[in-house]
């Protein structure tokens, strides 16, 4: 469930390939005689609208697999050359050959091969400088937003709370509480309350730079806010579950009334 709500898969989006070797993953909203309009979905620009001149486009590959070629004669032969796999370039100079499956503003998911049962691995997108896909196109990552902590413990504590509020994922908690509340209210209430009382697992912390967790004040602030976020999400799930049941019940009796009046 976490994966379903946290990430957008590359294969479920439109791919725009430019003549200079870049790839844009997004949702195309309009194509006219001069440009292509789209919405970003695969990087830190997630959700932003933009456009690109049609003269700068080599190819469009739609999410249904259909491809349209535009300016193939202007594309360098090196760009058209196919690779055997995708290559991830890390900030520390390391390069690994993989098959990239998903990209989000915070994480990159990949596998080592397409063989059945190949384990999905996850890395922070802030550890990566670029990805060169097997078709030769590049995705550049900006890592200029890394946070520098100060020597002030209170400041670092507050930064930790801010990051937890921004990045800590609680969607699983919301849906678990919501579904159980719809099925049986007391169970939903008990589940939400239990989840809220348990401290957040450090393995589930999502941060811009995992070195930040080496700072105890930052980590304490993150943990405190993460627990608050868990409580808020559970409360929302319980409330929405109650409301949904009320709507279903009132709709049911409304229909019965109309039938038998």
TIFILUM-652450 format. One record per residue (C-alpha): x, y, z; residue number from 1. Coordinates in steps of 0.001 Angstrom, whole numbers, always signed. Each point is the difference from the previous one (the first is absolute). Layout:
N
{X = X Y = Y Z = Z nr = NUM}
...
This chain:
261
{X = +0 Y = +0 Z = +0 nr = 1}
{X = +2856 Y = +2338 Z = +796 nr = 2}
{X = +1380 Y = -448 Z = -3510 nr = 3}
{X = -3404 Y = +502 Z = -1582 nr = 4}
{X = -541 Y = +3361 Z = +1638 nr = 5}
{X = +3546 Y = +1332 Z = +301 nr = 6}
{X = +1491 Y = -470 Z = -3453 nr = 7}
{X = -860 Y = +374 Z = -3660 nr = 8}
{X = +1376 Y = -2704 Z = -2249 nr = 9}
{X = +1942 Y = +937 Z = -3100 nr = 10}
{X = -1917 Y = -2411 Z = -2185 nr = 11}
{X = -3383 Y = +1559 Z = +806 nr = 12}
{X = +919 Y = +3441 Z = -1379 nr = 13}
{X = +770 Y = +1668 Z = -3335 nr = 14}
{X = +3681 Y = +335 Z = -954 nr = 15}
{X = +1251 Y = +2978 Z = -2016 nr = 16}
{X = +3465 Y = -408 Z = -1559 nr = 17}
{X = +1815 Y = +3127 Z = -1182 nr = 18}
{X = +2537 Y = +264 Z = -2838 nr = 19}
{X = +2773 Y = +909 Z = +2479 nr = 20}
{X = -332 Y = -3252 Z = +1944 nr = 21}
{X = -2294 Y = +832 Z = +2890 nr = 22}
{X = -3111 Y = -1845 Z = +1095 nr = 23}
{X = -3036 Y = +1606 Z = +1624 nr = 24}
{X = -2428 Y = -2287 Z = +1830 nr = 25}
{X = -3422 Y = +1500 Z = +496 nr = 26}
{X = -3580 Y = +293 Z = -1141 nr = 27}
{X = -514 Y = +1653 Z = -3385 nr = 28}
{X = -2955 Y = +2356 Z = +77 nr = 29}
{X = +156 Y = +1601 Z = -3462 nr = 30}
{X = +1863 Y = -228 Z = -3314 nr = 31}
{X = -313 Y = +2800 Z = -2541 nr = 32}
{X = +1956 Y = +1149 Z = -3066 nr = 33}
{X = +2668 Y = +1762 Z = +2069 nr = 34}
{X = +432 Y = -1773 Z = +3348 nr = 35}
{X = -932 Y = -2758 Z = +2399 nr = 36}
{X = -1522 Y = +801 Z = +3364 nr = 37}
{X = +460 Y = -2429 Z = +2895 nr = 38}
{X = +34 Y = -472 Z = +3772 nr = 39}
{X = +3132 Y = -1316 Z = +1767 nr = 40}
{X = -431 Y = -3183 Z = +2057 nr = 41}
{X = +3466 Y = -1496 Z = +486 nr = 42}
{X = +2250 Y = +2555 Z = +1699 nr = 43}
{X = +144 Y = +2879 Z = +2480 nr = 44}
{X = -2231 Y = +1955 Z = -2430 nr = 45}
{X = -2799 Y = -2486 Z = +647 nr = 46}
{X = -3393 Y = +1529 Z = -868 nr = 47}
{X = +1365 Y = +3056 Z = -1805 nr = 48}
{X = -1217 Y = +859 Z = -3510 nr = 49}
{X = +2429 Y = +799 Z = -2803 nr = 50}
{X = +368 Y = -75 Z = -3776 nr = 51}
{X = +2699 Y = -736 Z = -2572 nr = 52}
{X = +328 Y = +969 Z = -3665 nr = 53}
{X = -990 Y = -2728 Z = -2427 nr = 54}
{X = +3207 Y = +679 Z = -1927 nr = 55}
{X = +1974 Y = -1202 Z = +3065 nr = 56}
{X = -1786 Y = -3369 Z = +140 nr = 57}
{X = +1456 Y = -3219 Z = -1368 nr = 58}
{X = -2656 Y = -2438 Z = +1176 nr = 59}
{X = -3048 Y = -414 Z = +2228 nr = 60}
{X = -777 Y = -3353 Z = +1572 nr = 61}
{X = -3487 Y = -16 Z = +1482 nr = 62}
{X = -919 Y = -2045 Z = +3064 nr = 63}
{X = -1948 Y = -2438 Z = -2197 nr = 64}
{X = +3221 Y = -819 Z = -1911 nr = 65}
{X = -782 Y = +2002 Z = -3157 nr = 66}
{X = +2972 Y = +2005 Z = -1339 nr = 67}
{X = +140 Y = +3116 Z = -2191 nr = 68}
{X = +3249 Y = +1068 Z = -1734 nr = 69}
{X = +570 Y = +3680 Z = -816 nr = 70}
{X = +3564 Y = +1208 Z = -706 nr = 71}
{X = +2030 Y = -3198 Z = -237 nr = 72}
{X = +2411 Y = +1469 Z = -2583 nr = 73}
{X = +1164 Y = +2585 Z = +2563 nr = 74}
{X = +857 Y = -2533 Z = +2717 nr = 75}
{X = +3638 Y = -938 Z = +589 nr = 76}
{X = +817 Y = -3650 Z = -809 nr = 77}
{X = +1491 Y = -489 Z = +3481 nr = 78}
{X = -3354 Y = +894 Z = +1530 nr = 79}
{X = -1817 Y = -2529 Z = -2155 nr = 80}
{X = +2404 Y = -2790 Z = +998 nr = 81}
{X = -1660 Y = -2415 Z = +2416 nr = 82}
{X = +1567 Y = -1084 Z = +3312 nr = 83}
{X = -519 Y = -3360 Z = +1670 nr = 84}
{X = -1227 Y = +1568 Z = +3257 nr = 85}
{X = -581 Y = +3270 Z = +1832 nr = 86}
{X = +2940 Y = +1587 Z = +1823 nr = 87}
{X = -326 Y = +1827 Z = +3329 nr = 88}
{X = +2763 Y = +2519 Z = +774 nr = 89}
{X = +455 Y = +744 Z = +3713 nr = 90}
{X = +1343 Y = +3217 Z = +1480 nr = 91}
{X = +3006 Y = -1916 Z = +1368 nr = 92}
{X = +1035 Y = -1094 Z = -3498 nr = 93}
{X = -1396 Y = -3555 Z = +150 nr = 94}
{X = -1861 Y = -1305 Z = -3063 nr = 95}
{X = -2324 Y = -3016 Z = -29 nr = 96}
{X = -1758 Y = -1714 Z = -2921 nr = 97}
{X = -3636 Y = -761 Z = +830 nr = 98}
{X = -3567 Y = +96 Z = -1290 nr = 99}
{X = -1750 Y = +3068 Z = +1385 nr = 100}
{X = -3621 Y = -684 Z = +938 nr = 101}
{X = -1216 Y = +3153 Z = +1780 nr = 102}
{X = +1143 Y = +3547 Z = +725 nr = 103}
{X = -1514 Y = +2338 Z = +2598 nr = 104}
{X = +1218 Y = +3306 Z = +1470 nr = 105}
{X = +1629 Y = -1927 Z = +2865 nr = 106}
{X = +719 Y = -3533 Z = -1180 nr = 107}
{X = +1114 Y = -2082 Z = -2966 nr = 108}
{X = -1059 Y = -3635 Z = -301 nr = 109}
{X = +1930 Y = -2461 Z = -2154 nr = 110}
{X = +690 Y = -3680 Z = -572 nr = 111}
{X = +3188 Y = -1720 Z = -1122 nr = 112}
{X = -1712 Y = -2141 Z = -2656 nr = 113}
{X = -3425 Y = -771 Z = -1480 nr = 114}
{X = +152 Y = -3577 Z = +1318 nr = 115}
{X = -2953 Y = -1215 Z = +2032 nr = 116}
{X = +438 Y = +789 Z = +3686 nr = 117}
{X = +2668 Y = +2658 Z = -476 nr = 118}
{X = -46 Y = +2140 Z = +3162 nr = 119}
{X = -1012 Y = +3654 Z = -276 nr = 120}
{X = +2604 Y = +2304 Z = +1533 nr = 121}
{X = -577 Y = +3578 Z = +1198 nr = 122}
{X = +2463 Y = +2897 Z = +185 nr = 123}
{X = -424 Y = +3673 Z = +803 nr = 124}
{X = -196 Y = +2172 Z = -3118 nr = 125}
{X = +2195 Y = +2497 Z = +1856 nr = 126}
{X = +2890 Y = -2474 Z = -181 nr = 127}
{X = -177 Y = +53 Z = -3814 nr = 128}
{X = +1405 Y = +2545 Z = -2448 nr = 129}
{X = -1524 Y = -1465 Z = -3159 nr = 130}
{X = -1459 Y = -3063 Z = -1694 nr = 131}
{X = +851 Y = -987 Z = -3556 nr = 132}
{X = -2763 Y = -2259 Z = -1283 nr = 133}
{X = +721 Y = -2879 Z = -2354 nr = 134}
{X = -1410 Y = +2010 Z = -2912 nr = 135}
{X = +2769 Y = +2588 Z = +541 nr = 136}
{X = -2119 Y = +2730 Z = +1545 nr = 137}
{X = +922 Y = +1685 Z = +3284 nr = 138}
{X = -1837 Y = +1080 Z = +3146 nr = 139}
{X = +1942 Y = +2573 Z = +2029 nr = 140}
{X = -645 Y = +331 Z = +3739 nr = 141}
{X = +440 Y = +3194 Z = +1980 nr = 142}
{X = +1444 Y = -516 Z = +3497 nr = 143}
{X = +552 Y = +3635 Z = +923 nr = 144}
{X = -2710 Y = -76 Z = +2683 nr = 145}
{X = +1932 Y = -2100 Z = +2518 nr = 146}
{X = -548 Y = +1346 Z = +3442 nr = 147}
{X = +2842 Y = +1251 Z = +2190 nr = 148}
{X = -725 Y = -305 Z = +3714 nr = 149}
{X = +1291 Y = +2560 Z = +2450 nr = 150}
{X = +1603 Y = -436 Z = +3419 nr = 151}
{X = -3255 Y = +1075 Z = +1646 nr = 152}
{X = -1845 Y = -3100 Z = +1369 nr = 153}
{X = -3381 Y = +1778 Z = +30 nr = 154}
{X = +429 Y = +1064 Z = -3623 nr = 155}
{X = +892 Y = -3543 Z = -1073 nr = 156}
{X = -2971 Y = -1382 Z = +1963 nr = 157}
{X = -2380 Y = +2365 Z = -1830 nr = 158}
{X = +1540 Y = -860 Z = -3371 nr = 159}
{X = -606 Y = -3673 Z = +778 nr = 160}
{X = -3665 Y = +707 Z = +761 nr = 161}
{X = -391 Y = +2004 Z = -3199 nr = 162}
{X = +1474 Y = -2802 Z = -2096 nr = 163}
{X = -2233 Y = -2625 Z = +1622 nr = 164}
{X = -3057 Y = +2121 Z = -704 nr = 165}
{X = +1103 Y = +360 Z = -3610 nr = 166}
{X = +1247 Y = -3498 Z = -819 nr = 167}
{X = -1163 Y = -2634 Z = +2514 nr = 168}
{X = -2497 Y = -2287 Z = -1721 nr = 169}
{X = -3204 Y = -866 Z = +1875 nr = 170}
{X = -2296 Y = -1086 Z = -2836 nr = 171}
{X = +72 Y = -3649 Z = +1071 nr = 172}
{X = -1160 Y = +1047 Z = +3471 nr = 173}
{X = -2856 Y = +2054 Z = -1438 nr = 174}
{X = -1260 Y = -2799 Z = -2231 nr = 175}
{X = +353 Y = -2707 Z = +2642 nr = 176}
{X = -2002 Y = +2050 Z = +2504 nr = 177}
{X = -2515 Y = +1087 Z = -2627 nr = 178}
{X = -766 Y = -3526 Z = -1242 nr = 179}
{X = -243 Y = -1574 Z = +3463 nr = 180}
{X = -2226 Y = +2850 Z = +1204 nr = 181}
{X = -2384 Y = -569 Z = -2896 nr = 182}
{X = -179 Y = -3714 Z = +835 nr = 183}
{X = -417 Y = +424 Z = +3773 nr = 184}
{X = +347 Y = +3315 Z = +1817 nr = 185}
{X = +1466 Y = -1249 Z = +3304 nr = 186}
{X = +2727 Y = -1954 Z = -1816 nr = 187}
{X = +897 Y = +3048 Z = -2081 nr = 188}
{X = +182 Y = +2134 Z = +3127 nr = 189}
{X = +2161 Y = -2579 Z = +1812 nr = 190}
{X = +2321 Y = -453 Z = -2976 nr = 191}
{X = +455 Y = +3731 Z = -525 nr = 192}
{X = +656 Y = +555 Z = +3691 nr = 193}
{X = +2544 Y = -2815 Z = +181 nr = 194}
{X = +1871 Y = +1222 Z = -3075 nr = 195}
{X = +108 Y = +3537 Z = +1397 nr = 196}
{X = +1594 Y = -1124 Z = +3273 nr = 197}
{X = +2871 Y = -1860 Z = -1682 nr = 198}
{X = +3109 Y = +2024 Z = -826 nr = 199}
{X = +867 Y = +281 Z = -3680 nr = 200}
{X = +2592 Y = -2507 Z = -1236 nr = 201}
{X = +3241 Y = +1722 Z = -1013 nr = 202}
{X = +180 Y = -2287 Z = -3040 nr = 203}
{X = -3085 Y = +1810 Z = -1338 nr = 204}
{X = +1479 Y = +3490 Z = +330 nr = 205}
{X = +200 Y = +1750 Z = -3369 nr = 206}
{X = +2551 Y = +2818 Z = -147 nr = 207}
{X = +1848 Y = +2022 Z = -2621 nr = 208}
{X = +3366 Y = -1255 Z = +1239 nr = 209}
{X = +249 Y = -3043 Z = +2261 nr = 210}
{X = +3113 Y = +1460 Z = +1638 nr = 211}
{X = -2406 Y = +2387 Z = +1753 nr = 212}
{X = -1126 Y = -2905 Z = +2184 nr = 213}
{X = +3484 Y = -98 Z = +1526 nr = 214}
{X = -951 Y = +3175 Z = +1871 nr = 215}
{X = -1884 Y = -1034 Z = +3171 nr = 216}
{X = -1909 Y = +3291 Z = +353 nr = 217}
{X = -1194 Y = -171 Z = -3592 nr = 218}
{X = -1013 Y = -3649 Z = +438 nr = 219}
{X = -1908 Y = +734 Z = +3238 nr = 220}
{X = -1894 Y = +2818 Z = -1695 nr = 221}
{X = -793 Y = -2214 Z = -2989 nr = 222}
{X = -1174 Y = -2865 Z = +2239 nr = 223}
{X = -2253 Y = +2276 Z = +2065 nr = 224}
{X = -1686 Y = +1514 Z = -3044 nr = 225}
{X = -269 Y = -3396 Z = -1698 nr = 226}
{X = -1996 Y = -1283 Z = +2976 nr = 227}
{X = -2266 Y = +3052 Z = -265 nr = 228}
{X = -472 Y = -638 Z = -3713 nr = 229}
{X = -960 Y = -3603 Z = +765 nr = 230}
{X = -2627 Y = +1185 Z = +2482 nr = 231}
{X = -1408 Y = +2567 Z = -2454 nr = 232}
{X = -189 Y = -2546 Z = -2804 nr = 233}
{X = -1710 Y = -2599 Z = +2196 nr = 234}
{X = -2491 Y = +2632 Z = +1208 nr = 235}
{X = -760 Y = +1002 Z = -3592 nr = 236}
{X = -465 Y = -3639 Z = -1005 nr = 237}
{X = -2423 Y = -584 Z = +2881 nr = 238}
{X = -1939 Y = +3185 Z = -709 nr = 239}
{X = -280 Y = -607 Z = -3732 nr = 240}
{X = -989 Y = -3624 Z = +674 nr = 241}
{X = -2850 Y = +1115 Z = +2280 nr = 242}
{X = -1108 Y = +2587 Z = -2563 nr = 243}
{X = +97 Y = -2540 Z = -2833 nr = 244}
{X = -2126 Y = -2449 Z = +1964 nr = 245}
{X = -2478 Y = +2779 Z = +792 nr = 246}
{X = -291 Y = +893 Z = -3679 nr = 247}
{X = -446 Y = -3640 Z = -1033 nr = 248}
{X = -2651 Y = -641 Z = +2653 nr = 249}
{X = -1932 Y = +3199 Z = -744 nr = 250}
{X = +142 Y = -737 Z = -3730 nr = 251}
{X = -1237 Y = -3565 Z = +573 nr = 252}
{X = -2983 Y = +1084 Z = +2102 nr = 253}
{X = -710 Y = +2825 Z = -2442 nr = 254}
{X = -276 Y = -2516 Z = -2830 nr = 255}
{X = -2199 Y = -2286 Z = +2118 nr = 256}
{X = -2246 Y = +2964 Z = +791 nr = 257}
{X = -358 Y = +916 Z = -3673 nr = 258}
{X = -826 Y = -3587 Z = -935 nr = 259}
{X = -2659 Y = -634 Z = +2654 nr = 260}
{X = -1533 Y = +3408 Z = +609 nr = 261}
